[in-house]
């Protein structure tokens, strides 16, 4: 009796190979994509949470906001780079430079980089002292929309924050 031709051995071997293949896909592709999507969710959450502070910069704003935004920018690029193929395949021309990759699940590297830079910009502008508050309000609100567009974040209409100088009761 030869072992490779034994049906039990073949079934066990094929089961082990399927299990290993599944684990490889899960660990090296699905988990990094899940972590990346979690980072995008965290970015969306913090941009909403700190939106009023972001669009109305003031030197008296909590410096923690600037730190949180900077960390989110770094987390975004870091989690994107952990996904296999997002950088190396494009480098060799295998992955096209299109709007979205992996069947529309992920934004491309250009949009990730653009969003990360804009988040850093907002981080740097949170504690600025400015005379033209309306101009800064409009600019930062537009930047928030650009970030959401770059990251494919669906925007819910929950209303824009009040412009500077208006009092909400």
N, C-alpha and C positions, 0 to 999 in steps of 0.2 A: 504494500500500500504506500503510494507516494503522497507526501504531505501536501504539495501545491495543488494536486488534483482532488484532494479531499473536499467535498462540498461544505462541510462544517468549517474547515479552515478558511475557505474562500468567503463564507458568510461573515465569520468573525473578522477577518482581515478587511473586508469591504466596510463593515460597521465601524471599525477603528479608523479607517481612512476618512470616512464621511464625518465622523466626530472631529477628527483633527482638522479637516478642512473647514468645518463650521466654526471651530474655536479660533482658527487663524483669521477668518473673515470677521468674526465678532470682535476679537481683541485689537486687530490692526486696522479695521475700517469702520465698523459700526460704532464702537465706543468713542473713537476720536470725533466722529461726526456728531454723536450725541453730546459730547462735551462742548463742541463748538456751538451747537444749537442752544445749549444751556447758557453759554457765555452771551450769545445774542439776546436771549431772554433777559439775562441780568442787565445788559446794556439798556434794553428797552425799558425795563423797570426803573433803573436809576435815572435815565433821561426824563422819564415822566415825574419821578419823585422830586428831582431837583430842578425841574423846568423853570419854575418861577425865579430861582436864584440864577440859573444859567442865562436867562434872557434879560435880567436886570442886574448887571454886574455892579458891585459896590465893594470898596475896600474893607467894609465891616462884615462882609459875608464870611461864613465859617470856612476856614482854610481846608477843612476836611473834604469839602465838595470838590475842590481842585485835585486833591490827592485821589479821591475815589474815581474821578473821571480819568486821570492819568493811568491808574491801575487797570481800569476797564479797557483802555486803548491797548495796553501791553498784553492783557489777557486775550483780547481779540486776535491779535497777530500770533500770539503763542499757540492758542488752540487751533488756529487755521493751519499753522505749519506742522502740527502733529498729524494731520490727515495725510496718509500716504498718497503721493502722486500730485498733490495740489501745486507744488513748486517744481519738482524735478521733471515731471512729464511735460509741463509747459516749457521748461528750459530747453528740452530737446525737441520741441515742436510737435510732440505727440498729442498733447491736449490743446485743443484750439482755444484762442483767447476770445471767448464769447461772454455774453452777459452773465450766464449762470453755468455751473458745471455739475457733474453727477446728476444728470437728468433734471436740472432745475432746482436741485435741493440746496446747493451752495452757491453763494456769490463768487465771482472770480477774484483772483488775487489783486487786480487793479482796484476793484471796488472795496476790498478789505483794507488795502493800504490807504485809499482815499478816506474811508470812514475813520480809520485810526488817526490819521493826521487831523481830521476835523474835530475829533474828540479831544485830542491834545490841544488844539487851538482853543476850544471851549474851556478846557482846564486852565489855560493860561489867561483867559479873559474874565474868569469869574470874579476876581478880586480887583479888577481895574477901576480906576476912578475916571469917569467920563462926564463931559458936559452935555453931549448930544445923546441923551438916554433913548430917545425914540429910534434913532438910527441904529444904535447897538441892539435894541430890542428886536427890530425888524431883521437885522443881519443874523443874530444868533438864532432867532426862530426859523429863518430860512436854512441855516446850517443844521439845525435839528431835523428838519424835513429831509435834507440831503443825506444825512447819516442813515435815517430810516429807509430811504430809497436804496442806498448802496447796500444795505444789509438785508434787503427784502423783508423788512418789518412792516406788517400790515398796520396801517395807521387807523385807529378808531377816532371818531370825531368826539372827543370829550371836551372840546372847547380850548381855545388858546388862553394862555394866562393874560391877566389884565395888563394893558400897556402901563408904562411907568407914569406915576403921578395920579393914577386913578385909585380911589379907595373903594374896596368891596365891603359891603355890609353883610 
